[in-house]
Amino acid sequence: MSSFIISVTAADRVGIVYSVTGALLDLGGNVLELSQTVMRGYFTIILEAEFASSPATRQQIVDAIHERGRRFDLQVQVTEIKDGAEPVQVPSGERFILTVLGDDSPGIVHGIAGSLAAHGANIVDLHARVDGERFSLVMEALIPHDLTPAAIRSELERYGRAHKLEAFVQHENIFAATTEPSPVRIGAALRGQGDSVASN
């Protein structure tokens, strides 16, 4: 069995996710985790894929993705995950959601990341955007067990006051409880659309 972290970047076009995942499926790969976004017209995807029955090589994966996505001019980076090759460098902790909103200025992400790193908090997911003069950031971070949420909140509020920003900190469980999406039964929804069309 072999596992890889795979990242793909290209000018955004319809069908890239289908192409990349199809290439991995052809090699017998299973996608375990995936994150994808479009930024300023450029598509980027990063994912973990596992190959069980017939382990793939790094070059086979690169070649397969390029072959399937020839019309997209994909840039592909593949890194093999080597179990036990390196000791764990990042401590565990409680998972919190951090939100920052306010006026844009250079260095905000750098400053927030520095404040968290100084307290041993590890950023595991981050999305930031500037719209006009407004800055917004949503971050998922592991906060060490011996560090209180109040300490992180106080640090972010101190930084926020100096840069005209508002900061909010929520434990993952509270965030999930207040933003839990309701399930959508796709089959039923599609049937309903069909009935509506037929009656018109």
Solvent accessible surface area in square Angstrom, and as a share of the most:
residue,aa,sasa,rsa
1,M,152,0.68
2,S,15,0.10
3,S,19,0.12
4,F,2,0.01
5,I,62,0.31
6,I,0,0.00
7,S,30,0.20
8,V,0,0.00
9,T,41,0.24
10,A,3,0.02
11,A,55,0.43
12,D,65,0.34
13,R,120,0.44
14,V,143,0.82
15,G,25,0.24
16,I,2,0.01
17,V,57,0.33
18,Y,166,0.63
19,S,6,0.04
20,V,0,0.00
21,T,39,0.23
22,G,10,0.10
23,A,0,0.00
24,L,1,0.01
25,L,129,0.64
26,D,97,0.50
27,L,45,0.22
28,G,43,0.41
29,G,9,0.09
30,N,88,0.45
31,V,53,0.31
32,L,85,0.42
33,E,125,0.56
34,L,75,0.37
35,S,63,0.41
36,Q,74,0.33
37,T,52,0.30
38,V,63,0.36
39,M,127,0.57
40,R,176,0.64
41,G,44,0.43
42,Y,122,0.46
43,F,5,0.02
44,T,52,0.30
45,I,0,0.00
46,I,85,0.43
47,L,4,0.02
48,E,40,0.18
49,A,0,0.00
50,E,44,0.20
51,F,1,0.00
52,A,54,0.42
53,S,109,0.70
54,S,70,0.45
55,P,75,0.47
56,A,9,0.07
57,T,74,0.43
58,R,111,0.41
59,Q,97,0.43
60,Q,89,0.40
61,I,0,0.00
62,V,15,0.09
63,D,76,0.39
64,A,22,0.17
65,I,0,0.00
66,H,75,0.33
67,E,99,0.44
68,R,102,0.37
69,G,1,0.01
70,R,183,0.67
71,R,152,0.56
72,F,8,0.03
73,D,122,0.63
74,L,10,0.05
75,Q,120,0.54
76,V,26,0.15
77,Q,102,0.45
78,V,2,0.01
79,T,75,0.44
80,E,76,0.34
81,I,64,0.32
82,K,137,0.58
83,D,137,0.71
84,G,81,0.78
85,A,66,0.51
86,E,139,0.62
87,P,102,0.64
88,V,136,0.78
89,Q,141,0.63
90,V,67,0.39
91,P,82,0.52
92,S,81,0.53
93,G,16,0.16
94,E,72,0.32
95,R,85,0.31
96,F,11,0.05
97,I,15,0.08
98,L,0,0.00
99,T,33,0.19
100,V,3,0.02
101,L,64,0.32
102,G,4,0.04
103,D,58,0.30
104,D,61,0.31
105,S,42,0.27
106,P,138,0.87
107,G,43,0.41
108,I,5,0.02
109,V,59,0.34
110,H,150,0.67
111,G,18,0.17
112,I,2,0.01
113,A,33,0.25
114,G,38,0.37
115,S,12,0.08
116,L,1,0.00
117,A,71,0.55
118,A,86,0.66
119,H,68,0.30
120,G,35,0.34
121,A,9,0.07
122,N,42,0.21
123,I,56,0.28
124,V,63,0.36
125,D,84,0.44
126,L,65,0.32
127,H,90,0.40
128,A,34,0.26
129,R,101,0.37
130,V,50,0.29
131,D,92,0.47
132,G,74,0.71
133,E,142,0.64
134,R,131,0.48
135,F,9,0.04
136,S,43,0.28
137,L,1,0.00
138,V,70,0.41
139,M,2,0.01
140,E,38,0.17
141,A,0,0.00
142,L,29,0.14
143,I,1,0.00
144,P,20,0.13
145,H,125,0.56
146,D,133,0.69
147,L,32,0.16
148,T,79,0.46
149,P,50,0.32
150,A,60,0.47
151,A,36,0.28
152,I,0,0.00
153,R,87,0.32
154,S,65,0.42
155,E,32,0.14
156,L,3,0.01
157,E,69,0.31
158,R,122,0.45
159,Y,23,0.09
160,G,1,0.01
161,R,177,0.65
162,A,77,0.60
163,H,65,0.29
164,K,157,0.66
165,L,16,0.08
166,E,107,0.48
167,A,15,0.11
168,F,97,0.40
169,V,10,0.06
170,Q,67,0.30
171,H,42,0.19
172,E,65,0.29
173,N,101,0.52
174,I,97,0.49
175,F,68,0.28
176,A,43,0.34
177,A,81,0.63
178,T,96,0.56
179,T,74,0.43
180,E,127,0.57
181,P,108,0.68
182,S,89,0.57
183,P,131,0.82
184,V,113,0.65
185,R,188,0.69
186,I,119,0.60
187,G,38,0.37
188,A,39,0.30
189,A,46,0.35
190,L,107,0.53
191,R,157,0.57
192,G,39,0.38
193,Q,114,0.51
194,G,40,0.38
195,D,99,0.51
196,S,59,0.38
197,V,111,0.64
198,A,87,0.67
199,S,93,0.60
200,N,156,0.80
